[in-house]
């Protein structure tokens, strides 16, 4: 009996000794595991508003990067690039574990709200980074789900910024600003011959709908659905983002493509998304909006329009006036300045 009790006590003691020698696994260090690390499509699984990005057939392949914050070891800066025209960044809280690091964060006081949750798993055999992102445009920048209606005609394009000076044309002396206004009126009238109105509706999920109402029709019809972003770096700056097919239609059917031309819409990230930088300004009343293409893209569009679509069927006199118009609006190094000869597309008065 004593021998059996002794053996049992010895077994318990040996078990306790063996447990005390087991190695305690340390927590992962976010600063060394994630700090200053970059992740590409093959390294992550990323959900963006419920859509998977980075895969073979996805519409974007962003890069994800983390940087350290010297003043706080419990946080990291998360940077998402090659998605919008500007980088998206926010500070995330990190929680280390034995086998993974979790992180979460929210952005604030930006044109958009971004919530991120994710985890990092240091496993060479599979995906390392898992992110779930919810991105919404803030309505203090643009009214979402609000129809912005642009009625084409002689008043749809307004000249806001101009320079003084005169020009000789057709036996008369013109103020340059008056000649520019005259051509803008005529462009609006020409568009109104076939398209009465355009309606633009921005949505919080960073998509926008363009609808048009043709002359003689009673209802709007959908023209296109695009993605867009609003810059957190440049005030009142947004990008309209076209697919390859949409971009081709704009390039050839709306603006016109001469034999030798500059590219208007750029595939910035070589992923089939074509960006058009725009400036916008909200008016004092709901549904009031001003739009303008940013330079040099605005002048690229005009240079092509005045050689093709803009002069189709015009008289020699009107064609010459169109060429003078373009000559004036590109003066004073306007290709590099957005506020030189600034004219805006305006919504109709309500």
C-alpha positions as CSV (number, residue, x, y, z in Angstrom):
1,X,0.0,0.0,0.0
2,X,2.8,2.4,0.9
3,X,4.7,1.5,-2.2
4,X,1.6,2.2,-4.4
5,X,1.1,5.6,-2.7
6,X,4.8,6.5,-3.2
7,X,4.6,5.6,-6.9
8,X,1.5,7.8,-7.4
9,X,3.1,10.7,-5.6
10,X,6.2,10.3,-7.7
11,X,4.2,10.3,-10.9
12,X,2.4,13.5,-9.9
13,X,5.7,15.2,-9.1
14,X,7.3,14.2,-12.4
15,X,4.2,15.5,-14.2
16,X,4.4,18.8,-12.4
17,X,8.1,19.1,-13.2
18,X,7.6,18.3,-16.9
19,X,4.9,21.0,-17.1
20,X,7.1,23.6,-15.4
21,X,9.7,23.0,-18.1
22,X,7.3,23.7,-21.0
23,X,8.3,26.8,-23.0
24,X,5.8,29.7,-22.7
25,X,5.2,31.1,-26.2
26,X,5.7,34.9,-26.4
27,X,3.3,37.3,-28.0
28,X,4.0,38.4,-31.5
29,X,5.6,41.9,-31.7
30,X,3.5,44.2,-34.1
31,X,6.4,46.6,-34.5
32,X,8.7,43.9,-36.0
33,X,6.1,41.7,-37.6
34,X,4.1,44.4,-39.3
35,X,6.0,47.7,-39.1
36,X,7.3,48.9,-42.4
37,X,5.8,45.8,-44.2
38,X,4.2,45.9,-47.7
39,X,1.6,43.4,-48.9
40,X,0.5,42.8,-52.5
41,X,-2.3,40.8,-54.0
42,X,-0.7,37.4,-53.4
43,X,-0.2,38.3,-49.7
44,X,-3.6,39.3,-48.6
45,X,-7.4,38.7,-48.7
46,X,-9.1,42.1,-48.8
47,X,-12.8,42.8,-48.7
48,X,-13.8,46.3,-49.8
49,X,-17.5,47.1,-49.2
50,X,-18.2,43.4,-49.5
51,X,-16.2,43.0,-52.8
52,X,-13.0,40.9,-52.9
53,X,-10.0,42.9,-54.3
54,X,-6.6,41.8,-55.4
55,X,-7.8,38.6,-57.2
56,X,-7.5,37.9,-60.9
57,X,-10.9,39.3,-61.9
58,X,-11.2,42.0,-59.3
59,X,-11.5,45.7,-60.4
60,X,-8.5,46.8,-58.3
61,X,-5.2,45.5,-56.9
62,X,-4.2,47.8,-54.1
63,X,-1.0,47.7,-52.1
64,X,-1.2,47.6,-48.3
65,X,1.5,48.9,-46.1
66,X,2.0,49.4,-42.3
67,X,4.4,51.9,-40.7
68,X,5.3,52.3,-37.1
69,X,4.3,55.2,-34.8
70,X,7.2,56.0,-32.6
71,X,5.2,57.5,-29.8
72,X,2.8,54.5,-29.3
73,X,3.7,50.9,-29.7
74,X,0.0,49.9,-29.5
75,X,-0.8,51.5,-32.8
76,X,0.4,51.3,-36.5
77,X,-0.4,53.5,-39.5
78,X,-2.2,51.5,-42.3
79,X,-1.7,52.8,-45.8
80,X,-3.7,51.6,-48.8
81,X,-2.4,52.7,-52.2
82,X,-3.2,52.0,-55.9
83,X,-6.9,52.1,-55.1
84,X,-7.9,55.7,-55.2
85,X,-5.9,58.5,-56.8
86,X,-4.7,59.5,-53.3
87,X,-3.4,57.1,-50.7
88,X,-5.8,56.1,-48.0
89,X,-4.4,56.0,-44.5
90,X,-5.6,55.7,-41.0
91,X,-4.2,54.7,-37.6
92,X,-5.2,51.2,-36.3
93,X,-5.0,49.7,-32.8
94,X,-3.0,46.5,-32.7
95,X,-3.5,43.6,-30.4
96,X,-0.8,41.0,-30.3
97,X,-1.4,37.3,-29.8
98,X,0.6,34.1,-29.8
99,X,-0.3,33.1,-33.3
100,X,-1.7,36.2,-34.9
101,X,-2.0,40.0,-34.6
102,X,-5.4,41.7,-34.8
103,X,-6.0,45.3,-35.7
104,X,-8.9,47.8,-36.2
105,X,-9.4,51.4,-36.8
106,X,-11.7,54.2,-38.1
107,X,-10.9,57.3,-40.0
108,X,-12.5,60.7,-39.2
109,X,-12.7,64.3,-40.5
110,X,-12.0,63.2,-44.1
111,X,-14.1,63.2,-47.2
112,X,-14.8,59.5,-46.4
113,X,-15.4,57.2,-43.5
114,X,-13.3,54.1,-43.4
115,X,-13.6,51.3,-40.9
116,X,-11.0,48.5,-41.0
117,X,-10.8,45.2,-39.1
118,X,-8.1,42.6,-39.8
119,X,-5.6,40.1,-38.7
120,X,-2.0,39.2,-39.6
121,X,-1.0,35.5,-39.5
122,X,2.8,34.8,-39.9
123,X,2.3,31.7,-42.0
124,X,4.5,31.3,-45.1
125,X,2.2,28.6,-46.5
126,X,-0.8,30.8,-47.1
127,X,-2.3,34.2,-46.9
128,X,-0.7,36.4,-44.3
129,X,-3.0,39.4,-44.1
130,X,-6.8,39.5,-43.9
131,X,-8.7,42.8,-44.1
132,X,-12.3,43.8,-44.1
133,X,-12.9,47.5,-45.1
134,X,-16.1,49.5,-45.1
135,X,-15.7,52.8,-47.1
136,X,-18.4,55.5,-47.4
137,X,-18.3,59.0,-48.8
138,X,-19.3,61.7,-46.3
139,X,-22.2,63.8,-47.4
140,X,-20.6,67.0,-46.1
141,X,-18.5,66.9,-49.3
142,X,-21.1,66.0,-51.8
143,X,-24.9,65.4,-51.4
144,X,-25.4,61.7,-51.8
145,X,-28.5,60.3,-53.5
146,X,-29.4,63.8,-54.6
147,X,-30.1,64.3,-58.3
148,X,-27.9,67.0,-59.8
149,X,-29.5,68.2,-63.0
150,X,-27.6,69.9,-65.7
151,X,-29.8,71.5,-68.4
152,X,-27.8,72.1,-71.6
153,X,-28.2,75.3,-73.5
154,X,-26.6,78.7,-73.7
155,X,-26.3,79.2,-69.9
156,X,-25.0,75.7,-68.9
157,X,-21.3,76.7,-69.2
158,X,-20.3,79.8,-67.1
159,X,-17.0,81.7,-67.3
160,X,-15.8,82.3,-63.7
161,X,-12.2,83.3,-64.1
162,X,-10.7,85.2,-67.1
163,X,-8.0,87.6,-68.1
164,X,-8.2,91.0,-69.8
165,X,-7.0,91.8,-73.3
166,X,-8.4,92.1,-76.8
167,X,-8.2,90.1,-80.0
168,X,-8.8,91.1,-83.6
169,X,-11.2,88.8,-85.5
170,X,-13.6,89.1,-88.4
171,X,-12.9,92.8,-88.8
172,X,-13.7,93.6,-85.2
173,X,-11.9,94.0,-81.9
174,X,-13.2,91.6,-79.3
175,X,-12.5,91.4,-75.6
176,X,-11.1,88.0,-75.1
177,X,-13.5,87.2,-72.3
178,X,-16.5,88.0,-74.6
179,X,-15.3,85.8,-77.4
180,X,-14.8,82.9,-74.9
181,X,-18.3,83.5,-73.5
182,X,-19.7,83.5,-77.0
183,X,-18.1,80.1,-77.9
184,X,-19.3,78.6,-74.5
185,X,-22.8,79.7,-75.3
186,X,-22.6,78.1,-78.7
187,X,-21.2,74.8,-77.3
188,X,-24.1,74.6,-74.8
189,X,-26.6,75.3,-77.6
190,X,-25.0,72.6,-79.9
191,X,-25.2,69.9,-77.1
192,X,-28.8,70.9,-76.4
193,X,-29.8,70.1,-80.0
194,X,-29.6,66.4,-79.1
195,X,-29.4,66.2,-75.3
196,X,-31.7,68.2,-73.2
197,X,-30.4,67.3,-69.7
198,X,-27.9,65.3,-67.8
199,X,-28.5,64.0,-64.3
200,X,-25.7,62.9,-61.9
201,X,-26.4,61.0,-58.7
202,X,-23.5,60.4,-56.3
203,X,-23.9,57.5,-53.8
204,X,-22.2,56.9,-50.5
205,X,-20.5,53.7,-51.7
206,X,-18.4,55.8,-54.1
207,X,-20.4,55.0,-57.2
208,X,-22.3,57.5,-59.3
209,X,-25.0,57.2,-61.9
210,X,-25.2,59.4,-65.1
211,X,-28.6,59.7,-66.7
212,X,-29.4,61.7,-69.8
213,X,-32.6,63.0,-71.3
214,X,-32.6,63.2,-75.1
215,X,-34.5,65.9,-77.0
216,X,-38.0,64.8,-77.6
217,X,-37.9,62.2,-74.8
218,X,-40.0,62.5,-71.6
219,X,-37.8,60.4,-69.3
220,X,-34.1,60.1,-68.3
221,X,-32.3,56.9,-69.4
222,X,-29.2,55.5,-67.7
223,X,-26.0,56.5,-69.6
224,X,-23.4,55.0,-67.3
225,X,-22.5,54.0,-63.7
226,X,-19.0,54.9,-62.6
227,X,-16.9,54.8,-59.5
228,X,-15.5,58.0,-58.0
229,X,-13.4,59.2,-55.2
230,X,-13.0,62.5,-53.4
231,X,-9.5,63.7,-52.5
232,X,-8.4,64.2,-48.9
233,X,-5.3,66.0,-50.2
234,X,-6.7,68.6,-52.6
235,X,-9.7,70.6,-51.7
236,X,-12.8,70.1,-53.9
237,X,-11.0,67.5,-56.1
238,X,-12.6,64.2,-57.2
239,X,-11.9,61.6,-59.8
240,X,-14.4,59.9,-62.1
241,X,-13.3,56.4,-62.8
242,X,-14.2,54.7,-66.1
243,X,-13.9,51.2,-67.4
244,X,-12.0,50.7,-70.6
245,X,-15.1,50.5,-72.6
246,X,-16.6,53.6,-71.0
247,X,-13.3,55.5,-71.5
248,X,-13.2,54.6,-75.2
249,X,-16.7,55.9,-75.7
250,X,-15.9,59.2,-74.1
251,X,-12.6,59.5,-76.1
252,X,-14.2,58.8,-79.5
253,X,-17.9,59.6,-79.4
254,X,-18.2,62.5,-77.0
255,X,-14.9,64.4,-77.5
256,X,-13.5,63.2,-80.8
257,X,-10.2,61.6,-81.6
258,X,-8.0,63.3,-84.2
259,X,-5.2,61.3,-86.0
260,X,-2.6,62.4,-83.5
261,X,-4.0,63.1,-80.0
262,X,-3.1,63.3,-76.4
263,X,-4.7,60.7,-74.1
264,X,-7.5,62.2,-72.0
265,X,-8.3,59.3,-69.6
266,X,-5.3,57.6,-67.9
267,X,-5.1,54.1,-66.6
268,X,-3.0,55.2,-63.6
269,X,-2.5,51.8,-62.0
270,X,-2.6,49.6,-65.2
271,X,-5.6,47.7,-63.9
272,X,-8.2,48.8,-66.4
273,X,-9.5,51.8,-64.5
274,X,-9.3,55.1,-66.3
275,X,-9.3,58.2,-64.1
276,X,-10.6,61.7,-65.0
277,X,-9.6,64.3,-62.4
278,X,-12.4,66.8,-61.7
279,X,-13.0,69.8,-59.6
280,X,-16.4,70.4,-58.0
281,X,-18.1,73.1,-55.9
282,X,-21.4,72.8,-54.1
283,X,-23.7,75.8,-54.4
284,X,-25.7,77.5,-51.7
285,X,-28.9,75.5,-52.4
286,X,-29.5,71.7,-52.3
287,X,-29.0,70.2,-55.8
288,X,-26.7,73.0,-56.9
289,X,-23.3,71.9,-58.2
290,X,-20.5,73.2,-60.4
291,X,-18.2,70.8,-62.3
292,X,-14.9,71.2,-64.2
293,X,-12.3,68.9,-65.6
294,X,-8.8,69.6,-64.0
295,X,-6.0,70.7,-66.2
296,X,-4.1,69.6,-68.3
297,X,-7.0,67.1,-69.0
298,X,-9.5,70.0,-69.6
299,X,-7.3,71.5,-72.3
300,X,-6.6,68.1,-73.8
301,X,-10.4,67.5,-74.2
302,X,-10.9,71.0,-75.7
303,X,-8.0,70.6,-78.1
304,X,-9.6,67.5,-79.5
305,X,-13.1,68.8,-79.4
306,X,-12.3,71.9,-81.5
307,X,-10.6,69.7,-84.1
308,X,-13.3,67.1,-84.4
309,X,-16.8,66.9,-82.8
310,X,-16.9,70.6,-82.0
311,X,-16.6,71.8,-85.6
312,X,-18.6,69.2,-87.4
313,X,-21.0,71.0,-89.7
314,X,-19.8,74.5,-88.7
315,X,-19.2,77.3,-91.1
316,X,-15.7,78.5,-91.8
317,X,-16.4,81.6,-89.7
318,X,-17.6,79.6,-86.7
319,X,-14.7,77.1,-87.1
320,X,-12.2,79.9,-87.0
321,X,-13.9,81.3,-83.8
322,X,-13.6,77.9,-82.2
323,X,-9.9,77.8,-82.9
324,X,-9.4,81.3,-81.5
325,X,-11.3,80.2,-78.4
326,X,-8.8,77.4,-77.8
327,X,-5.9,79.8,-78.5
328,X,-7.1,82.2,-75.8
329,X,-7.9,79.7,-73.0
330,X,-4.4,78.1,-73.2
331,X,-2.5,81.3,-72.8
332,X,-0.4,82.1,-69.7
333,X,0.7,78.6,-69.2
334,X,-2.9,77.5,-68.5
335,X,-2.0,73.8,-69.1
336,X,-0.5,73.7,-65.6
337,X,-3.0,76.0,-63.9
338,X,-6.5,75.0,-63.0
339,X,-7.8,78.5,-62.4
340,X,-6.7,80.1,-65.7
341,X,-9.8,80.8,-67.9
342,X,-12.0,78.8,-65.5
343,X,-15.4,77.9,-66.9
344,X,-17.8,75.5,-65.1
345,X,-20.7,73.3,-66.0
346,X,-23.6,74.4,-63.8
347,X,-26.8,72.7,-62.6
348,X,-30.0,74.3,-63.6
349,X,-31.5,77.0,-61.3
350,X,-34.1,75.7,-58.8
